[in-house]
Amino acid sequence: MPDAWPQLDWSRWRDTAVALQLRTQIVGKVRLALTPWLNHSWHVPLYVSARGLTTSPIRLGARILEIEFDFLLDRLTFQTSAGEARHIPLAPGSISAFHADVLATLADLNVAVTIDGRPSEMPGATPFDEDRDVRPYDAGAVRDFWRVLIQATRVFDAFRTGFLGKASPTHFFWGSFDLASTRFSGRTAPRHPGGIPGLPDDVTLEAYSDEEASLGFWPGSDAFPQAAFYAYAWPAPTGYGDAPVAPEAAYYEATLGEFILPYDAVRSAPDPEAALLSFCHATYDAAADLGHWDRDSLECPLGRPKVPRAV
C-alpha cells in the first residue's frame, strides 16, 4: 500500500497544482452550468472517489453524466447512463487545449453546455481558451495530493456522524481548491460583506447566509505556501481566536481569521487520524461554546457501523 499520509511539499508541485486547479475548474463549471442551484453552492463541488475526484451524477433529462478525474490512470473520464464512455489524458499541456477537449467531448456526447471561461477565485488568471502555455503534470504529486484528500475525507466524514443538525457533505471546492466540511447552528448569520476576489458577491452572500463552523484542508497556495488543515466560524464569536485548541501544533492565524494545523504535524504524529480528529473537535467546541449553540439538541456520539443511534 502507498503511504496514506504522504509528504506534500507545495514548492515542489506548485505548477502542477495550479494547472490541476484550472482543470478542475473547467469540469466543475460544467457541473455548475447543468445543475440546479443548491443551498450554499453545494451543487458546485467535486467529490473524492476511489480513483480521484468526481462530479457525481449530473442529470441530463433521462440520462446521467458523470465526469471523473482518474488519478490512477491519469485521465479524465466521461460516462453516461446510456453506456457511453470517453477519455482525455491528464498530461502536460495547455489549459486552452484541455478546455477545447472537454467541450468537444461533451458535444460528442450530445451534451449542450456553455461555461464561464474565466477562472474563479484566481484574480488575474488568463481565460481558459487563451491560456496556451504548456503546463506540467506531475502524476505522482497529484496522486499524493489525492491520498491526503482520501484520509481527510475519512476523518471529516467520521466527525460528521456526531452531529444531528444541518451539515454539509465533505466536498472539494474547485474555486478555492480545498476540501471542506461544515456544520450549522440552525440560526441565520449577519450579512456577509462580500468582496472575495474572483467570487461574485451574490454567491458569497448565499454561501454564508447561516451561522456555521467549517473545517477544511488545502494543499497550499502562493499566499500560504504549505499544506494545512483549517477551521473557522462564521460569524466568529467573541474570543474565538483566543480559544485553546488541539493538538499542540494548531494555532490561530489572525490574518486569515482561521485556526491552522500544519499538514506535516498531522502526518508526523504517532496517530495522524487522532491528531486531526482532535483538531476537528477542539475548533468546533470553540465555535459552538462561544457562539452559544444548542449543543444538547445538535450533537450525538460518533457513529459506529451497524449500531443505530440511541434515542
Secondary structure as the mmCIF struct_conf table of DSSP 4:
data_model
#
loop_
_struct_conf.conf_type_id
_struct_conf.id
_struct_conf.beg_label_comp_id
_struct_conf.beg_label_asym_id
_struct_conf.beg_label_seq_id
_struct_conf.end_label_comp_id
_struct_conf.end_label_asym_id
_struct_conf.end_label_seq_id
BEND BEND1 ALA A 4 TRP A 5
HELX_RH_AL_P HELX_RH_AL_P1 TRP A 10 LEU A 34
BEND BEND2 THR A 35 THR A 35
HELX_RH_3T_P HELX_RH_3T_P1 ASN A 39 SER A 41
TURN_TY1_P TURN_TY1_P1 TRP A 42 HIS A 43
BEND BEND3 VAL A 44 VAL A 44
STRN STRN1 LEU A 46 LEU A 46
STRN STRN2 TYR A 47 VAL A 48
BEND BEND4 ALA A 50 ARG A 51
STRN STRN3 GLY A 52 THR A 54
STRN STRN4 ILE A 58 LEU A 60
TURN_TY1_P TURN_TY1_P2 GLY A 61 ALA A 62
STRN STRN5 ARG A 63 ASP A 70
TURN_TY1_P TURN_TY1_P3 PHE A 71 ASP A 74
STRN STRN6 ARG A 75 THR A 80
TURN_TY1_P TURN_TY1_P4 SER A 81 ALA A 82
BEND BEND5 GLY A 83 GLY A 83
STRN STRN7 ALA A 85 PRO A 89
BEND BEND6 PRO A 92 PRO A 92
STRN STRN8 GLY A 93 GLY A 93
HELX_RH_AL_P HELX_RH_AL_P2 ILE A 95 ASP A 108
TURN_TY1_P TURN_TY1_P5 LEU A 109 ASN A 110
BEND BEND7 ARG A 118 ARG A 118
HELX_LH_PP_P HELX_LH_PP_P1 PRO A 119 PRO A 119
BEND BEND8 SER A 120 GLU A 121
TURN_TY1_P TURN_TY1_P6 PRO A 123 GLY A 124
HELX_LH_PP_P HELX_LH_PP_P2 ALA A 125 PRO A 127
HELX_RH_3T_P HELX_RH_3T_P2 PHE A 128 GLU A 130
BEND BEND9 ASP A 133 ASP A 133
STRN STRN9 ARG A 135 ARG A 135
HELX_RH_AL_P HELX_RH_AL_P3 ALA A 139 ARG A 160
TURN_TY1_P TURN_TY1_P7 THR A 161 GLY A 162
STRN STRN10 PHE A 163 PHE A 163
BEND BEND10 GLY A 165 GLY A 165
STRN STRN11 ALA A 167 ALA A 167
STRN STRN12 HIS A 171 PHE A 173
TURN_TY1_P TURN_TY1_P8 TRP A 174 PHE A 177
STRN STRN13 ASP A 178 THR A 188
HELX_LH_PP_P HELX_LH_PP_P3 PRO A 190 HIS A 192
TURN_TY1_P TURN_TY1_P9 PRO A 197 GLY A 198
BEND BEND11 LEU A 199 LEU A 199
HELX_RH_AL_P HELX_RH_AL_P4 ASP A 201 ALA A 207
TURN_TY1_P TURN_TY1_P10 TYR A 208 TYR A 208
BEND BEND12 SER A 209 SER A 209
STRN STRN14 ASP A 210 TRP A 218
BEND BEND13 ASP A 222 PHE A 224
BEND BEND14 GLN A 226 GLN A 226
STRN STRN15 ALA A 228 TRP A 234
BEND BEND15 PRO A 235 PRO A 235
HELX_LH_PP_P HELX_LH_PP_P4 ALA A 236 PRO A 237
TURN_TY1_P TURN_TY1_P11 THR A 238 GLY A 239
HELX_RH_3T_P HELX_RH_3T_P3 TYR A 240 ASP A 242
BEND BEND16 ALA A 243 ALA A 243
BEND BEND17 ALA A 246 PRO A 247
TURN_TY1_P TURN_TY1_P12 GLU A 248 ALA A 249
STRN STRN16 TYR A 251 GLU A 253
TURN_TY1_P TURN_TY1_P13 ALA A 254 GLY A 257
STRN STRN17 GLU A 258 PRO A 262
HELX_RH_AL_P HELX_RH_AL_P5 TYR A 263 ARG A 267
TURN_TY1_P TURN_TY1_P14 SER A 268 SER A 268
BEND BEND18 ALA A 269 ASP A 271
HELX_RH_AL_P HELX_RH_AL_P6 PRO A 272 LEU A 290
TURN_TY1_P TURN_TY1_P15 GLY A 291 HIS A 292
HELX_RH_AL_P HELX_RH_AL_P7 ARG A 295 LEU A 298
STRN STRN18 GLU A 299 GLU A 299
HELX_LH_PP_P HELX_LH_PP_P5 PRO A 301 GLY A 303
STRN STRN19 ARG A 304 ARG A 304
TURN_TY1_P TURN_TY1_P16 PRO A 305 LYS A 306
STRN STRN20 VAL A 307 VAL A 307
HELX_LH_PP_P HELX_LH_PP_P6 PRO A 308 ALA A 310
#
